[in-house]
């Protein structure tokens, strides 16, 4: 997104009840990709690239597609339109009902290329025009190297090349071009005008330079046998010559000339779900989304970056190690239960966590997923001078938990043991003498304190290390910022002891009058007893801790009662329902992105977390033949239903947006990877464990 587009959107949406001006929203439409490049096909058919964090290439920042008969152009985004995914793939079918006939489009992103195949049926009562008289008009604006200035064009018979320095972007047609022209972006007077600018403009013969010195092009591609196909390709000049780029597009046009061929190619970009998996539509959607958001490295963006200028947020097109590690752990658990064949995912995640660990054993706030380089952030206290308050310790806890589970699952990557030992030392360094984490930032990144959620991640990390850390020793460390002499000889036993300390220290956060654990202890030492959905992480953390005790378990009866009370209190207290939606808000008093809404907004992460916490707790209860397991399992299924296909928080695209307004309008990053991973894991857990739970409880009754 360029500043011109942000200003244009600002003009169009200032004062809107549920839209924040200056953004490029993805709450409608679908994404295609899965191998790096990420292209959004909006519900009206507009194409935009969102893959810069994944590939380092900007590509398309704006586009329109239309039909032309002579000088008469009908833009498809103004026609009645329907859209769907084709099967389990990332191939998108968009059908436009125009006055010239029904246009059926297929959009597929294959590697760094994107193809749009359009066919027209003019014999359906719309018009008597001969399809051969029509041409497909494509307006495309490229921003190579993220630039909309100092850009040039090179033109060929069947392609146009837009370049700045390193990034060279190509637009080509399988049937050549009958016309092509360029134009300058919105001018200064247009930017300063109160009214938005409609693009593209009509041709201006007096502006020769606009034909060559911009990233904006308008081309006419003729139909042959009722079909026209255009493609774009993003390249790095050091890796792909212009001849090779044009040859690649020509080969794709030849090889992928039918919808079936496009579907087969698009299907290869994501894992396939076995036919036998439960809730298969949901599982397919989750695998699709997590693939779309993944870089070749294996790291993922949190979601498509709808706000690159930080107008209302801090951006989403980065890898947070909290979100990413929890996604990795959820995917690992689901794979184990459902047989999804995600071994490559687990290995790539582990390799990147090893590669991005800091010398002190921690992980930075956020990084670029394509290479793990430090990305812009506000919680890098352990890199900067000064106190460590602006550090999110839960991120390190989440990474440790996944790496320990991956080690047990047989994921074998170089440096894994060293990484776990260094991380253990780093975790110890941020555990206070009273057994709880030190003052730091929270999971929502909007306050500081000593949080129940951070404590939960420490409990789970220590427990998973104790369970799966056999053979770990300080000898695995090499020279660095971690003091090997400060670590005991038996690291697994040490992790067990630390887990017990954290488990006991949780009592400090118990609020008896509310029947729940506090959100945090403030930096001033006060107890903040608001309900917070992130504290639902205590359920899975206690399951990990309970496994330390073998068959007997280690969670005592009093703690189990408190845990049940906590989960019930949080789920009931954060529940929010309107005529359109039902789910959980993030926390009491959450004022973020409310716009004109008086109450807190419902979040899909929170709702999915509630479902997962109830499922985890149901299994823990069933292990003790506790009859409360049945009711807790039903709570899990009810909450899962809200974020499942057909639920009020799941869009018809099968995407989970981050948030919803009460009127049912989705908002913020869409799709968001974290709730998709929680949904995937919860479906697997309910299918694998809770049938056993029901049987055990029924037998006990």
C-alpha positions as CSV (number, residue, x, y, z in Angstrom):
1,X,0.0,0.0,0.0
2,X,1.4,3.4,-1.0
3,X,0.7,6.7,0.9
4,X,-1.5,7.8,-2.0
5,X,-3.8,4.9,-1.5
6,X,-3.9,5.4,2.2
7,X,-4.9,9.1,1.7
8,X,-7.5,8.1,-0.9
9,X,-9.0,5.6,1.5
10,X,-9.0,8.2,4.2
11,X,-11.1,10.5,2.0
12,X,-13.5,7.7,1.2
13,X,-14.0,6.4,4.8
14,X,-13.6,9.2,7.2
15,X,-16.6,9.1,9.6
16,X,-17.5,5.5,8.7
17,X,-19.1,3.7,11.7
18,X,-17.0,0.5,11.4
19,X,-14.1,1.4,9.1
20,X,-10.9,3.0,10.1
21,X,-9.7,5.4,7.3
22,X,-6.4,4.9,5.7
23,X,-6.3,1.1,5.7
24,X,-6.4,-1.6,3.0
25,X,-8.9,-4.1,4.4
26,X,-9.0,-7.8,3.7
27,X,-12.3,-8.6,5.6
28,X,-13.9,-9.4,2.2
29,X,-12.4,-11.6,-0.6
30,X,-9.9,-14.4,-0.5
31,X,-6.2,-15.0,-0.7
32,X,-4.2,-17.2,-3.1
33,X,-0.7,-18.3,-2.5
34,X,1.0,-20.8,-0.2
35,X,4.5,-20.7,-1.6
36,X,5.6,-17.2,-0.7
37,X,3.7,-14.6,-2.8
38,X,0.4,-13.7,-1.2
39,X,-2.3,-12.2,-3.5
40,X,-5.6,-10.9,-2.3
41,X,-8.6,-11.2,-4.6
42,X,-11.2,-8.9,-3.1
43,X,-14.9,-9.8,-3.3
44,X,-15.2,-7.4,-6.2
45,X,-12.2,-8.9,-8.0
46,X,-9.5,-6.3,-7.3
47,X,-6.0,-7.8,-7.0
48,X,-3.4,-6.7,-4.4
49,X,-0.1,-8.2,-3.2
50,X,0.3,-8.7,0.5
51,X,3.5,-10.8,0.4
52,X,6.2,-8.3,1.1
53,X,7.0,-9.7,4.6
54,X,7.2,-13.2,3.1
55,X,9.3,-12.5,0.0
56,X,10.6,-9.0,0.2
57,X,8.8,-8.0,-3.0
58,X,6.0,-5.5,-3.1
59,X,4.3,-6.2,-6.5
60,X,0.8,-5.1,-7.1
61,X,-0.6,-2.4,-4.9
62,X,-3.7,-1.6,-6.8
63,X,-5.6,-3.0,-9.8
64,X,-8.9,-3.1,-11.7
65,X,-10.2,-5.5,-14.3
66,X,-12.8,-4.8,-16.9
67,X,-14.3,-5.6,-20.3
68,X,-13.9,-3.3,-23.2
69,X,-15.8,-3.0,-26.5
70,X,-14.1,-0.2,-28.4
71,X,-13.8,2.7,-25.9
72,X,-16.6,1.4,-23.7
73,X,-15.2,-0.2,-20.5
74,X,-17.3,-2.0,-18.0
75,X,-15.3,-2.5,-14.7
76,X,-16.0,-5.9,-13.1
77,X,-15.8,-4.5,-9.6
78,X,-19.1,-2.6,-10.4
79,X,-20.9,-5.8,-11.4
80,X,-22.8,-8.3,-9.3
81,X,-20.2,-10.8,-8.1
82,X,-20.0,-14.2,-6.4
83,X,-16.8,-15.9,-5.2
84,X,-15.6,-19.2,-3.8
85,X,-12.5,-21.4,-3.4
86,X,-12.4,-24.3,-5.8
87,X,-12.3,-27.4,-3.7
88,X,-9.5,-27.7,-1.1
89,X,-7.2,-25.5,-3.1
90,X,-6.2,-21.8,-3.1
91,X,-7.7,-21.4,-6.6
92,X,-10.3,-18.6,-6.5
93,X,-13.4,-18.6,-8.7
94,X,-15.0,-15.2,-9.1
95,X,-18.2,-14.8,-11.3
96,X,-19.2,-11.4,-12.5
97,X,-22.6,-10.8,-14.0
98,X,-22.2,-8.0,-16.6
99,X,-24.2,-6.5,-19.4
100,X,-21.9,-8.2,-21.9
101,X,-22.3,-11.6,-20.4
102,X,-21.2,-13.7,-17.4
103,X,-17.5,-13.5,-16.8
104,X,-15.9,-16.4,-14.9
105,X,-12.5,-15.7,-13.4
106,X,-10.0,-18.1,-12.0
107,X,-7.1,-16.6,-9.9
108,X,-4.2,-18.7,-8.8
109,X,-0.8,-17.7,-7.3
110,X,1.9,-20.2,-8.1
111,X,5.3,-19.4,-6.6
112,X,6.0,-15.8,-7.5
113,X,3.5,-15.7,-10.4
114,X,-0.2,-14.9,-10.4
115,X,-2.5,-15.9,-13.2
116,X,-6.0,-14.6,-13.9
117,X,-8.0,-16.6,-16.4
118,X,-11.2,-15.0,-17.6
119,X,-13.8,-16.6,-19.8
120,X,-17.0,-15.0,-21.0
121,X,-20.4,-16.5,-21.8
122,X,-22.2,-14.0,-24.1
123,X,-24.9,-16.4,-25.0
124,X,-26.8,-16.2,-21.7
125,X,-29.2,-13.5,-22.6
126,X,-27.1,-10.5,-21.6
127,X,-25.9,-9.3,-25.0
128,X,-25.5,-10.1,-28.6
129,X,-21.9,-9.0,-28.7
130,X,-19.4,-11.3,-30.3
131,X,-16.9,-12.3,-27.6
132,X,-14.1,-11.7,-30.1
133,X,-15.0,-8.1,-30.1
134,X,-14.3,-7.9,-26.4
135,X,-11.0,-7.5,-24.7
136,X,-10.0,-7.9,-21.1
137,X,-8.8,-4.5,-19.6
138,X,-6.3,-4.7,-16.8
139,X,-5.3,-1.6,-14.8
140,X,-2.3,-2.5,-12.6
141,X,0.0,-0.4,-10.4
142,X,3.2,-2.0,-9.3
143,X,5.6,-0.7,-6.7
144,X,8.9,-2.5,-7.2
145,X,11.1,-2.2,-4.2
146,X,8.2,-0.6,-2.4
147,X,8.5,2.6,-4.6
148,X,6.0,4.6,-6.5
149,X,8.6,7.1,-7.7
150,X,11.7,6.7,-9.9
151,X,10.0,3.7,-11.5
152,X,10.4,2.8,-15.2
153,X,8.8,0.5,-17.8
154,X,10.1,-1.8,-20.6
155,X,7.6,-3.0,-23.2
156,X,7.4,-6.1,-25.3
157,X,4.9,-7.6,-27.6
158,X,3.2,-9.7,-25.0
159,X,4.6,-8.3,-21.7
160,X,5.5,-5.2,-19.8
161,X,8.3,-4.9,-17.2
162,X,8.1,-2.4,-14.3
163,X,11.3,-1.9,-12.4
164,X,13.0,0.3,-9.9
165,X,16.3,-1.2,-8.8
166,X,16.3,-4.8,-7.6
167,X,12.7,-5.8,-8.0
168,X,11.4,-6.2,-11.6
169,X,7.7,-7.0,-12.0
170,X,6.2,-8.4,-15.2
171,X,2.7,-8.3,-16.6
172,X,1.9,-10.5,-19.6
173,X,-0.9,-11.8,-21.6
174,X,-1.3,-15.3,-23.2
175,X,-3.0,-13.6,-26.2
176,X,-0.7,-10.5,-26.4
177,X,-1.8,-6.9,-26.0
178,X,-4.0,-4.9,-28.4
179,X,-3.2,-1.7,-26.5
180,X,-1.1,-0.6,-23.5
181,X,-0.4,2.7,-21.9
182,X,0.9,4.1,-18.6
183,X,-0.2,6.9,-16.4
184,X,1.2,8.9,-13.5
185,X,-0.1,8.2,-9.9
186,X,-2.4,10.7,-8.3
187,X,-1.0,14.2,-8.6
188,X,-0.4,16.7,-5.8
189,X,-3.5,18.7,-6.6
190,X,-5.5,15.4,-6.6
191,X,-4.0,14.4,-3.3
192,X,-4.9,17.7,-1.7
193,X,-8.4,17.7,-3.2
194,X,-11.2,16.7,-0.7
195,X,-12.6,14.3,-3.2
196,X,-11.0,10.9,-3.8
197,X,-9.5,10.2,-7.2
198,X,-11.0,7.5,-9.5
199,X,-8.4,5.5,-11.4
200,X,-7.5,4.8,-14.0
201,X,-7.9,8.1,-15.8
202,X,-8.6,8.5,-19.5
203,X,-5.6,8.7,-21.8
204,X,-3.8,12.1,-21.8
205,X,-1.8,12.5,-25.0
206,X,0.0,15.5,-23.7
207,X,1.8,13.6,-20.9
208,X,4.3,11.4,-22.7
209,X,6.4,10.8,-19.6
210,X,3.5,9.0,-17.9
211,X,3.8,6.3,-20.5
212,X,7.2,5.3,-19.2
213,X,8.0,6.7,-15.8
214,X,5.5,5.1,-13.4
215,X,4.4,1.8,-12.1
216,X,0.9,2.2,-13.5
217,X,-0.2,0.4,-16.7
218,X,-3.4,-0.2,-18.5
219,X,-3.5,-3.1,-21.0
220,X,-6.0,-4.6,-23.3
221,X,-5.8,-8.4,-23.7
222,X,-7.9,-9.9,-26.5
223,X,-10.2,-13.0,-25.9
224,X,-9.5,-16.1,-28.0
225,X,-12.2,-18.7,-28.0
226,X,-13.9,-16.7,-25.2
227,X,-10.8,-16.9,-22.9
228,X,-8.2,-14.3,-21.9
229,X,-5.4,-14.9,-19.5
230,X,-3.1,-12.4,-17.9
231,X,-0.3,-13.1,-15.5
232,X,2.1,-11.2,-13.3
233,X,5.5,-12.2,-12.0
234,X,7.6,-10.6,-9.3
235,X,11.4,-11.1,-9.7
236,X,14.7,-10.1,-8.3
237,X,17.0,-8.9,-11.1
238,X,20.0,-10.8,-9.5
239,X,18.1,-14.1,-9.6
240,X,15.9,-14.0,-12.7
241,X,16.7,-12.4,-16.0
242,X,14.0,-10.7,-18.0
243,X,14.2,-13.4,-20.7
244,X,13.8,-16.1,-18.0
245,X,10.8,-14.2,-16.5
246,X,9.0,-13.9,-19.8
247,X,9.7,-17.6,-20.6
248,X,8.3,-18.6,-17.2
249,X,5.1,-16.7,-17.8
250,X,4.8,-18.2,-21.3
251,X,5.3,-21.7,-19.9
252,X,2.6,-21.1,-17.2
253,X,0.2,-19.9,-19.8
254,X,0.7,-23.0,-21.8
255,X,0.7,-25.5,-19.0
256,X,-2.1,-24.0,-16.9
257,X,-4.6,-23.2,-19.7
258,X,-7.7,-24.8,-18.1
259,X,-9.4,-24.4,-14.7
260,X,-8.5,-28.0,-13.8
261,X,-4.9,-27.4,-14.5
262,X,-5.0,-24.3,-12.4
263,X,-6.7,-26.1,-9.6
264,X,-4.2,-28.9,-9.6
265,X,-1.3,-26.4,-9.4
266,X,-3.0,-24.4,-6.7
267,X,-3.7,-27.5,-4.7
268,X,0.0,-28.3,-4.6
269,X,0.8,-25.1,-2.7
270,X,-0.9,-26.3,0.6
271,X,-1.1,-29.6,2.6
272,X,-4.0,-31.8,1.8
273,X,-6.3,-33.0,4.6
274,X,-7.2,-36.7,4.8
275,X,-10.8,-37.4,3.9
276,X,-11.3,-39.0,7.3
277,X,-10.5,-36.0,9.4
278,X,-13.3,-34.6,11.6
279,X,-14.8,-31.2,10.8
280,X,-13.0,-31.5,7.5
281,X,-14.1,-28.1,6.1
282,X,-12.7,-26.4,9.2
283,X,-9.4,-28.4,9.0
284,X,-9.0,-27.6,5.3
285,X,-9.6,-23.9,5.9
286,X,-7.1,-23.8,8.8
287,X,-4.3,-25.6,6.8
288,X,-5.0,-23.2,3.9
289,X,-4.7,-20.1,6.0
290,X,-1.6,-21.2,7.8
291,X,0.0,-22.0,4.5
292,X,-0.9,-18.7,3.0
293,X,0.6,-16.8,5.9
294,X,3.9,-18.8,5.9
295,X,7.2,-17.7,4.3
296,X,9.5,-20.2,2.7
297,X,11.5,-20.1,6.0
298,X,8.5,-21.5,7.9
299,X,7.9,-18.4,9.9
300,X,4.5,-16.8,9.6
301,X,3.0,-13.3,9.5
302,X,0.4,-12.8,12.2
303,X,-2.0,-11.8,9.4
304,X,-2.2,-9.8,6.2
305,X,-1.0,-6.3,6.9
306,X,-4.0,-4.1,6.5
307,X,-2.4,-1.1,8.2
308,X,1.2,-0.7,6.8
309,X,1.3,3.0,7.9
310,X,0.4,2.2,11.5
311,X,-2.6,4.5,11.3
312,X,-4.5,2.5,13.9
313,X,-2.2,-0.4,14.9
314,X,1.4,-1.4,15.0
315,X,1.2,-3.5,11.9
316,X,0.5,-7.3,11.4
317,X,2.9,-8.4,8.7
318,X,5.6,-9.7,11.0
319,X,6.4,-12.8,13.0
320,X,5.8,-12.7,16.7
321,X,7.4,-15.6,18.5
322,X,4.5,-16.0,20.8
323,X,1.9,-16.4,18.1
324,X,4.2,-18.3,15.8
325,X,5.4,-20.8,18.5
326,X,1.8,-21.4,19.7
327,X,0.7,-21.9,16.1
328,X,3.6,-24.4,15.8
329,X,2.6,-26.2,18.9
330,X,-1.1,-26.4,18.0
331,X,-0.1,-27.7,14.5
332,X,2.2,-30.3,16.1
333,X,-0.5,-31.6,18.4
334,X,-3.1,-31.6,15.6
335,X,-0.7,-33.4,13.3
336,X,-0.1,-36.1,15.9
337,X,-3.8,-36.7,16.4
338,X,-5.1,-36.3,12.8
339,X,-2.1,-37.5,10.7
340,X,-1.8,-34.3,8.6
341,X,1.7,-34.9,7.3
342,X,3.2,-31.6,8.5
343,X,6.7,-32.9,9.3
344,X,8.2,-30.2,7.1
345,X,6.3,-27.5,9.0
346,X,7.6,-28.6,12.3
347,X,11.2,-28.9,11.1
348,X,11.3,-25.5,9.5
349,X,9.8,-23.8,12.6
350,X,12.3,-25.4,14.8
351,X,15.2,-24.5,12.5
352,X,14.1,-20.8,12.5
353,X,13.7,-20.7,16.3
354,X,17.2,-22.0,16.6
355,X,18.5,-19.5,14.1
356,X,16.7,-16.4,15.6
357,X,17.5,-17.0,19.3
358,X,19.5,-14.2,20.9
359,X,22.7,-14.9,22.7
360,X,21.0,-14.5,26.1
361,X,18.6,-17.3,25.3
362,X,15.5,-15.1,24.5
363,X,13.8,-14.2,21.3
364,X,13.3,-10.6,20.0
365,X,9.9,-8.9,19.8
366,X,9.2,-9.6,16.1
367,X,11.1,-10.4,13.0
368,X,10.7,-10.5,9.2
369,X,9.5,-14.0,8.4
370,X,11.4,-14.3,5.1
371,X,14.8,-14.3,6.9
372,X,14.4,-13.8,10.6
373,X,15.9,-10.3,10.6
374,X,14.8,-8.0,13.4
375,X,11.6,-6.1,12.4
376,X,10.3,-2.8,13.7
377,X,8.9,-3.3,17.2
378,X,8.5,-1.7,20.6
379,X,9.4,-4.6,23.0
380,X,13.1,-5.0,22.4
381,X,14.3,-4.2,25.9
382,X,16.8,-7.1,26.0
383,X,18.5,-5.6,22.9
384,X,18.5,-2.0,24.0
385,X,20.1,-0.5,27.1
386,X,18.1,0.0,30.2
387,X,15.5,-2.1,32.2
388,X,13.8,-5.1,30.7
389,X,10.2,-4.1,31.3
390,X,9.6,-3.7,27.6
391,X,10.2,-7.4,27.0
392,X,7.5,-10.0,26.3
393,X,8.8,-13.0,28.3
394,X,5.8,-15.1,27.3
395,X,7.3,-15.3,23.8
396,X,10.3,-17.2,25.1
397,X,8.1,-19.5,27.2
398,X,6.0,-20.4,24.1
399,X,9.0,-21.1,22.0
400,X,10.5,-23.4,24.7
401,X,7.2,-25.4,25.0
402,X,7.1,-26.0,21.3
403,X,10.8,-26.9,20.9
404,X,10.6,-29.4,23.8
405,X,7.5,-31.1,22.3
406,X,9.1,-31.1,18.8
407,X,12.2,-32.7,20.3
408,X,10.1,-35.5,21.8
409,X,8.2,-35.9,18.5
410,X,11.5,-36.6,16.7
411,X,12.2,-33.3,15.1
412,X,15.9,-33.3,14.7
413,X,17.5,-30.0,13.8
414,X,21.1,-28.8,14.4
415,X,21.5,-26.7,17.5
416,X,18.1,-27.7,19.1
417,X,19.6,-28.9,22.4
418,X,21.9,-25.8,22.7
419,X,18.8,-23.6,22.0
420,X,16.8,-25.3,24.7
421,X,19.6,-25.1,27.3
422,X,20.1,-21.4,26.6
423,X,16.4,-20.7,26.6
424,X,16.1,-22.4,30.0
425,X,18.8,-20.2,31.4
426,X,17.0,-17.2,29.9
427,X,13.8,-18.3,31.5
428,X,15.4,-18.6,34.9
429,X,16.8,-15.1,34.6
430,X,13.3,-13.7,34.2
431,X,11.8,-15.7,37.0
432,X,11.7,-13.7,40.3
433,X,12.5,-15.2,43.6
434,X,8.8,-15.6,44.5
435,X,8.3,-18.0,41.5
436,X,6.5,-15.7,39.1
437,X,7.9,-13.9,36.0
438,X,9.3,-10.4,36.5
439,X,7.5,-7.3,35.4
440,X,7.3,-7.3,31.6
441,X,4.8,-6.7,28.7
442,X,1.7,-8.8,28.3
443,X,0.4,-10.9,25.5
444,X,-1.8,-8.1,24.2
445,X,1.2,-5.7,24.2
446,X,-0.7,-2.9,25.9
447,X,0.4,-3.0,29.5
448,X,3.1,-4.0,31.9
449,X,3.1,-6.1,35.0
450,X,3.4,-9.6,36.3
451,X,0.7,-11.5,34.3
452,X,-1.1,-14.7,34.9
453,X,-0.7,-15.5,31.2
454,X,3.1,-15.0,31.3
455,X,3.1,-17.3,34.4
456,X,1.1,-19.9,32.5
457,X,3.7,-19.9,29.6
458,X,6.5,-20.3,32.2
459,X,4.6,-23.2,33.8
460,X,4.1,-24.9,30.5
461,X,7.7,-24.3,29.3
462,X,9.3,-25.7,32.5
463,X,6.9,-28.6,32.5
464,X,7.6,-29.5,28.8
465,X,11.3,-29.2,29.4
466,X,11.0,-31.5,32.4
467,X,9.0,-34.0,30.4
468,X,11.1,-34.0,27.3
469,X,14.5,-32.7,28.4
470,X,16.3,-36.0,29.1
471,X,19.9,-35.7,28.1
472,X,20.1,-32.0,28.1
473,X,23.2,-30.6,29.7
474,X,25.0,-27.3,29.9
475,X,27.7,-28.8,27.8
476,X,25.5,-28.1,24.8
477,X,26.2,-24.4,25.2
478,X,28.9,-22.6,23.2
479,X,30.4,-19.3,23.9
480,X,27.7,-16.7,24.4
481,X,25.9,-14.5,26.9
482,X,24.5,-17.6,28.9
483,X,26.6,-18.6,31.9
484,X,26.8,-22.4,31.8
485,X,28.2,-22.5,35.3
486,X,25.0,-21.1,36.6
487,X,23.0,-24.2,35.5
488,X,22.7,-27.4,37.5
489,X,23.9,-30.7,36.1
490,X,20.5,-32.3,35.8
491,X,18.5,-29.8,33.7
492,X,15.4,-32.0,33.5
493,X,15.2,-32.2,37.2
494,X,15.9,-28.4,37.5
495,X,13.0,-27.7,35.1
496,X,10.7,-29.9,37.2
497,X,11.7,-27.9,40.3
498,X,11.1,-24.6,38.5
499,X,7.7,-25.8,37.3
500,X,6.7,-26.6,40.9
501,X,7.8,-23.2,42.0
502,X,5.7,-21.5,39.4
503,X,2.8,-23.8,40.2
504,X,2.9,-22.9,43.9
505,X,3.4,-19.2,43.2
506,X,0.2,-19.0,41.2
507,X,-1.7,-18.9,44.5
508,X,-0.5,-15.3,44.8
509,X,-2.8,-14.3,41.9
510,X,-5.9,-16.0,43.2
511,X,-8.8,-13.7,43.8
512,X,-11.3,-15.6,46.0
513,X,-14.1,-13.0,45.8
514,X,-14.2,-13.4,42.0
515,X,-13.3,-17.1,41.9
516,X,-10.5,-16.6,39.3
517,X,-6.9,-15.8,38.8
518,X,-6.0,-12.1,38.5
519,X,-5.0,-10.6,35.1
520,X,-1.8,-9.3,36.7
521,X,0.0,-7.8,39.6
522,X,0.7,-4.2,38.5
523,X,4.2,-2.7,38.6
524,X,3.1,-0.9,41.7
525,X,2.2,-4.2,43.4
526,X,-1.6,-3.9,43.2
527,X,-3.7,-6.8,42.0
528,X,-5.6,-6.2,38.8
529,X,-8.5,-8.6,39.1
530,X,-10.1,-8.0,35.7
531,X,-11.1,-11.0,33.6
532,X,-8.7,-11.6,30.6
533,X,-9.0,-14.3,28.0
534,X,-5.2,-14.8,27.9
535,X,-5.4,-16.3,31.4
536,X,-7.2,-19.3,29.8
537,X,-3.7,-20.5,28.9
538,X,-3.6,-21.8,32.5
539,X,-5.6,-24.8,31.4
540,X,-3.1,-26.3,28.9
541,X,-0.2,-25.3,31.2
542,X,-1.7,-27.3,34.1
543,X,-2.2,-30.3,31.8
544,X,1.5,-30.2,31.0
545,X,2.4,-29.9,34.7
546,X,0.0,-32.7,35.6
547,X,1.9,-35.0,33.2
548,X,4.9,-34.7,35.4
549,X,3.2,-36.9,38.0
550,X,2.6,-39.8,35.6
551,X,-0.6,-41.8,36.2
552,X,-1.4,-40.0,39.5
553,X,-0.9,-36.5,38.2
554,X,0.5,-33.6,40.1
555,X,-2.4,-31.1,40.0
556,X,-4.0,-31.3,43.5
557,X,-7.7,-31.3,44.1
558,X,-7.8,-27.7,45.5
559,X,-5.9,-26.4,42.4
560,X,-8.2,-28.4,40.1
561,X,-11.3,-26.8,41.8
562,X,-9.7,-23.3,41.4
563,X,-8.9,-24.0,37.7
564,X,-12.5,-25.1,37.0
565,X,-13.8,-22.0,38.8
566,X,-11.3,-19.8,36.9
567,X,-12.2,-21.1,33.4
568,X,-15.9,-21.0,34.1
569,X,-15.7,-17.4,35.5
570,X,-13.6,-16.2,32.6
571,X,-15.8,-17.8,29.9
572,X,-19.0,-16.6,31.5
573,X,-17.7,-13.2,32.4
574,X,-16.3,-12.4,28.9
575,X,-19.2,-13.8,27.0
576,X,-20.8,-11.2,24.8
577,X,-23.8,-11.6,22.5
578,X,-25.6,-9.4,20.0
579,X,-28.3,-10.1,17.4
580,X,-25.5,-10.9,14.9
581,X,-22.6,-12.5,16.8
582,X,-21.7,-14.4,19.9
583,X,-18.3,-15.1,21.5
584,X,-15.8,-13.8,24.0
585,X,-14.3,-10.3,24.4
586,X,-10.6,-10.0,24.9
587,X,-10.6,-8.6,28.5
588,X,-12.8,-6.4,30.7
589,X,-12.4,-2.8,29.7
590,X,-10.8,-3.4,26.3
591,X,-11.2,-0.1,24.4
592,X,-9.1,-0.9,21.3
593,X,-10.7,-0.3,17.8
594,X,-14.2,0.3,19.2
595,X,-14.9,3.2,16.9
596,X,-18.5,4.2,17.9
597,X,-19.3,1.0,19.8
598,X,-19.7,1.4,23.5
599,X,-18.9,-2.1,24.6
600,X,-15.8,-4.3,24.1
601,X,-15.6,-6.1,20.7
602,X,-15.6,-9.9,20.4
603,X,-12.3,-11.5,19.4
604,X,-12.0,-14.8,17.6
605,X,-8.7,-15.5,19.4
606,X,-10.4,-15.2,22.7
607,X,-13.4,-17.3,21.7
608,X,-11.2,-20.1,20.2
609,X,-9.0,-19.9,23.3
610,X,-12.0,-20.5,25.5
611,X,-13.0,-23.6,23.5
612,X,-9.4,-24.9,23.7
613,X,-9.2,-24.2,27.4
614,X,-12.5,-26.0,28.1
615,X,-11.4,-29.0,26.1
616,X,-8.0,-29.2,27.8
617,X,-9.7,-28.9,31.2
618,X,-12.2,-31.5,30.3
619,X,-9.4,-34.0,29.6
620,X,-7.7,-33.1,32.8
621,X,-11.0,-33.7,34.7
622,X,-11.6,-37.0,32.9
623,X,-8.2,-38.3,33.9
624,X,-9.6,-38.2,37.5
625,X,-13.0,-39.6,36.5
626,X,-14.4,-36.2,37.5
627,X,-18.1,-35.9,36.3
628,X,-17.5,-32.2,35.6
629,X,-15.6,-33.3,32.5
630,X,-18.9,-33.7,30.5
631,X,-20.1,-30.2,31.1
632,X,-16.7,-28.8,30.3
633,X,-16.5,-30.7,27.1
634,X,-19.9,-29.3,26.1
635,X,-18.7,-25.8,26.8
636,X,-15.8,-26.5,24.5
637,X,-18.0,-27.6,21.7
638,X,-20.3,-24.7,22.1
639,X,-17.5,-22.1,22.0
640,X,-15.9,-24.0,19.1
641,X,-19.1,-23.7,17.2
642,X,-18.9,-19.9,17.2
643,X,-15.6,-19.9,15.3
644,X,-16.4,-22.9,13.1
645,X,-17.8,-22.7,9.5
646,X,-21.4,-21.6,9.9
647,X,-20.7,-20.0,13.3
648,X,-21.3,-16.2,13.7
649,X,-17.6,-15.5,14.0
650,X,-16.5,-17.4,10.9
651,X,-16.9,-15.6,7.6
652,X,-18.4,-17.3,4.5
653,X,-14.8,-17.4,3.3
654,X,-14.0,-19.7,6.2
655,X,-11.7,-17.0,7.5
656,X,-11.4,-15.9,11.1
657,X,-11.0,-12.1,11.4
658,X,-9.4,-10.8,14.5
659,X,-12.4,-8.9,15.8
660,X,-16.1,-8.2,15.2
661,X,-18.4,-5.3,15.9
662,X,-21.7,-6.0,17.4
663,X,-23.5,-5.5,14.1
664,X,-21.5,-8.4,12.7
665,X,-19.0,-6.4,10.8
666,X,-15.6,-8.1,10.8
667,X,-12.5,-5.9,11.6
668,X,-8.8,-5.9,11.7
669,X,-6.4,-8.6,10.4
670,X,-8.2,-11.2,8.2
671,X,-7.5,-14.0,8.3
672,X,-5.6,-14.2,11.6
673,X,-3.4,-17.2,11.9
674,X,-3.5,-17.7,15.7
675,X,-7.3,-18.5,16.0
676,X,-7.1,-20.8,13.0
677,X,-4.3,-22.8,14.7
678,X,-6.3,-22.9,17.9
679,X,-9.4,-24.1,16.0
680,X,-7.4,-26.8,14.3
681,X,-5.9,-28.0,17.6
682,X,-9.3,-28.0,19.3
683,X,-11.0,-30.0,16.6
684,X,-8.2,-32.6,16.9
685,X,-8.4,-32.6,20.7
686,X,-12.1,-33.0,20.9
687,X,-12.0,-35.8,18.4
688,X,-9.1,-37.7,19.9
689,X,-9.5,-37.2,23.7
690,X,-13.1,-36.4,24.5
691,X,-14.7,-39.5,23.2
692,X,-12.5,-41.3,25.7
693,X,-13.5,-38.7,28.2
694,X,-17.2,-39.4,27.7
695,X,-16.6,-43.1,28.0
696,X,-14.7,-42.8,31.2
697,X,-17.1,-40.5,32.9
698,X,-20.1,-42.6,31.7
699,X,-18.5,-45.7,33.1
700,X,-17.8,-44.0,36.4
701,X,-21.5,-42.8,36.7
